Amino acid sequence: MNVEQATKIIIKPYITEKTFAMVENESKICFIVDRMASKPEIAQAVTTLYNQKAINVNTARTIYGKKAFVQFESTEKARDLATKIGML
């Protein structure tokens, strides 16, 4: 997967107080993603864009679009990525 395809899948990070807590407590970051994106595509897009391996991906459809909750290996990796993308 190239960067252009990955940016079509991962639209933007979703930032709320609850997602801040998820970074610290569950090693998860929430993204708004393309409605037609599958879980493996989302994991591959995160790896392509941010050079971090996603362990688990959960999705939910909301009024804001499709959300993807991406879990990382450790809290430190999730915190570093959240800082890199401007969440923290």
SEPATI-463219 format. One record per residue (C-alpha): residue number from 1; residue in one letter; x negated, y negated, z. Coordinates in steps of 0.25 Angstrom, whole numbers. Layout:
% residues N
<r><i>NUM</i><aa>A</aa><c1>X</c1><c2>Y</c2><c3>Z</c3></r>
...
% end
This chain:
% residues 88
<r><i>1</i><aa>M</aa><c1>0</c1><c2>0</c2><c3>0</c3></r>
<r><i>2</i><aa>N</aa><c1>-5</c1><c2>-14</c2><c3>-4</c3></r>
<r><i>3</i><aa>V</aa><c1>-4</c1><c2>-27</c2><c3>4</c3></r>
<r><i>4</i><aa>E</aa><c1>7</c1><c2>-32</c2><c3>-5</c3></r>
<r><i>5</i><aa>Q</aa><c1>16</c1><c2>-20</c2><c3>-3</c3></r>
<r><i>6</i><aa>A</aa><c1>14</c1><c2>-20</c2><c3>12</c3></r>
<r><i>7</i><aa>T</aa><c1>18</c1><c2>-35</c2><c3>13</c3></r>
<r><i>8</i><aa>K</aa><c1>31</c1><c2>-32</c2><c3>6</c3></r>
<r><i>9</i><aa>I</aa><c1>34</c1><c2>-21</c2><c3>17</c3></r>
<r><i>10</i><aa>I</aa><c1>29</c1><c2>-29</c2><c3>29</c3></r>
<r><i>11</i><aa>I</aa><c1>36</c1><c2>-42</c2><c3>28</c3></r>
<r><i>12</i><aa>K</aa><c1>33</c1><c2>-49</c2><c3>42</c3></r>
<r><i>13</i><aa>P</aa><c1>31</c1><c2>-46</c2><c3>56</c3></r>
<r><i>14</i><aa>Y</aa><c1>43</c1><c2>-47</c2><c3>65</c3></r>
<r><i>15</i><aa>I</aa><c1>40</c1><c2>-55</c2><c3>78</c3></r>
<r><i>16</i><aa>T</aa><c1>48</c1><c2>-56</c2><c3>90</c3></r>
<r><i>17</i><aa>E</aa><c1>46</c1><c2>-54</c2><c3>105</c3></r>
<r><i>18</i><aa>K</aa><c1>50</c1><c2>-39</c2><c3>104</c3></r>
<r><i>19</i><aa>T</aa><c1>40</c1><c2>-37</c2><c3>93</c3></r>
<r><i>20</i><aa>F</aa><c1>29</c1><c2>-44</c2><c3>102</c3></r>
<r><i>21</i><aa>A</aa><c1>32</c1><c2>-34</c2><c3>113</c3></r>
<r><i>22</i><aa>M</aa><c1>32</c1><c2>-22</c2><c3>103</c3></r>
<r><i>23</i><aa>V</aa><c1>17</c1><c2>-26</c2><c3>99</c3></r>
<r><i>24</i><aa>E</aa><c1>13</c1><c2>-25</c2><c3>113</c3></r>
<r><i>25</i><aa>N</aa><c1>21</c1><c2>-13</c2><c3>118</c3></r>
<r><i>26</i><aa>E</aa><c1>23</c1><c2>-4</c2><c3>106</c3></r>
<r><i>27</i><aa>S</aa><c1>12</c1><c2>-8</c2><c3>97</c3></r>
<r><i>28</i><aa>K</aa><c1>22</c1><c2>-11</c2><c3>86</c3></r>
<r><i>29</i><aa>I</aa><c1>24</c1><c2>-23</c2><c3>77</c3></r>
<r><i>30</i><aa>C</aa><c1>37</c1><c2>-26</c2><c3>69</c3></r>
<r><i>31</i><aa>F</aa><c1>37</c1><c2>-31</c2><c3>55</c3></r>
<r><i>32</i><aa>I</aa><c1>48</c1><c2>-35</c2><c3>45</c3></r>
<r><i>33</i><aa>V</aa><c1>47</c1><c2>-25</c2><c3>33</c3></r>
<r><i>34</i><aa>D</aa><c1>53</c1><c2>-23</c2><c3>20</c3></r>
<r><i>35</i><aa>R</aa><c1>67</c1><c2>-16</c2><c3>21</c3></r>
<r><i>36</i><aa>M</aa><c1>63</c1><c2>-5</c2><c3>12</c3></r>
<r><i>37</i><aa>A</aa><c1>49</c1><c2>-2</c2><c3>18</c3></r>
<r><i>38</i><aa>S</aa><c1>48</c1><c2>12</c2><c3>24</c3></r>
<r><i>39</i><aa>K</aa><c1>40</c1><c2>15</c2><c3>37</c3></r>
<r><i>40</i><aa>P</aa><c1>28</c1><c2>21</c2><c3>30</c3></r>
<r><i>41</i><aa>E</aa><c1>27</c1><c2>9</c2><c3>21</c3></r>
<r><i>42</i><aa>I</aa><c1>28</c1><c2>-1</c2><c3>33</c3></r>
<r><i>43</i><aa>A</aa><c1>17</c1><c2>7</c2><c3>40</c3></r>
<r><i>44</i><aa>Q</aa><c1>8</c1><c2>6</c2><c3>27</c3></r>
<r><i>45</i><aa>A</aa><c1>11</c1><c2>-9</c2><c3>25</c3></r>
<r><i>46</i><aa>V</aa><c1>7</c1><c2>-12</c2><c3>40</c3></r>
<r><i>47</i><aa>T</aa><c1>-6</c1><c2>-4</c2><c3>37</c3></r>
<r><i>48</i><aa>T</aa><c1>-9</c1><c2>-11</c2><c3>24</c3></r>
<r><i>49</i><aa>L</aa><c1>-6</c1><c2>-25</c2><c3>29</c3></r>
<r><i>50</i><aa>Y</aa><c1>-12</c1><c2>-25</c2><c3>43</c3></r>
<r><i>51</i><aa>N</aa><c1>-22</c1><c2>-13</c2><c3>44</c3></r>
<r><i>52</i><aa>Q</aa><c1>-15</c1><c2>-7</c2><c3>56</c3></r>
<r><i>53</i><aa>K</aa><c1>-9</c1><c2>7</c2><c3>55</c3></r>
<r><i>54</i><aa>A</aa><c1>6</c1><c2>8</c2><c3>59</c3></r>
<r><i>55</i><aa>I</aa><c1>9</c1><c2>21</c2><c3>68</c3></r>
<r><i>56</i><aa>N</aa><c1>24</c1><c2>19</c2><c3>68</c3></r>
<r><i>57</i><aa>V</aa><c1>34</c1><c2>11</c2><c3>60</c3></r>
<r><i>58</i><aa>N</aa><c1>49</c1><c2>9</c2><c3>64</c3></r>
<r><i>59</i><aa>T</aa><c1>59</c1><c2>1</c2><c3>56</c3></r>
<r><i>60</i><aa>A</aa><c1>72</c1><c2>-6</c2><c3>59</c3></r>
<r><i>61</i><aa>R</aa><c1>81</c1><c2>-14</c2><c3>50</c3></r>
<r><i>62</i><aa>T</aa><c1>85</c1><c2>-27</c2><c3>55</c3></r>
<r><i>63</i><aa>I</aa><c1>91</c1><c2>-41</c2><c3>51</c3></r>
<r><i>64</i><aa>Y</aa><c1>77</c1><c2>-46</c2><c3>49</c3></r>
<r><i>65</i><aa>G</aa><c1>74</c1><c2>-34</c2><c3>40</c3></r>
<r><i>66</i><aa>K</aa><c1>67</c1><c2>-21</c2><c3>42</c3></r>
<r><i>67</i><aa>K</aa><c1>58</c1><c2>-21</c2><c3>54</c3></r>
<r><i>68</i><aa>A</aa><c1>46</c1><c2>-12</c2><c3>56</c3></r>
<r><i>69</i><aa>F</aa><c1>40</c1><c2>-9</c2><c3>69</c3></r>
<r><i>70</i><aa>V</aa><c1>26</c1><c2>-4</c2><c3>67</c3></r>
<r><i>71</i><aa>Q</aa><c1>18</c1><c2>3</c2><c3>78</c3></r>
<r><i>72</i><aa>F</aa><c1>3</c1><c2>3</c2><c3>78</c3></r>
<r><i>73</i><aa>E</aa><c1>-7</c1><c2>12</c2><c3>86</c3></r>
<r><i>74</i><aa>S</aa><c1>-10</c1><c2>2</c2><c3>97</c3></r>
<r><i>75</i><aa>T</aa><c1>-5</c1><c2>-11</c2><c3>103</c3></r>
<r><i>76</i><aa>E</aa><c1>-18</c1><c2>-17</c2><c3>100</c3></r>
<r><i>77</i><aa>K</aa><c1>-16</c1><c2>-14</c2><c3>85</c3></r>
<r><i>78</i><aa>A</aa><c1>-2</c1><c2>-20</c2><c3>85</c3></r>
<r><i>79</i><aa>R</aa><c1>-6</c1><c2>-32</c2><c3>93</c3></r>
<r><i>80</i><aa>D</aa><c1>-18</c1><c2>-35</c2><c3>84</c3></r>
<r><i>81</i><aa>L</aa><c1>-9</c1><c2>-34</c2><c3>71</c3></r>
<r><i>82</i><aa>A</aa><c1>2</c1><c2>-42</c2><c3>78</c3></r>
<r><i>83</i><aa>T</aa><c1>-8</c1><c2>-53</c2><c3>80</c3></r>
<r><i>84</i><aa>K</aa><c1>-14</c1><c2>-52</c2><c3>66</c3></r>
<r><i>85</i><aa>I</aa><c1>0</c1><c2>-54</c2><c3>60</c3></r>
<r><i>86</i><aa>G</aa><c1>4</c1><c2>-65</c2><c3>69</c3></r>
<r><i>87</i><aa>M</aa><c1>14</c1><c2>-59</c2><c3>79</c3></r>
<r><i>88</i><aa>L</aa><c1>6</c1><c2>-61</c2><c3>92</c3></r>
% end
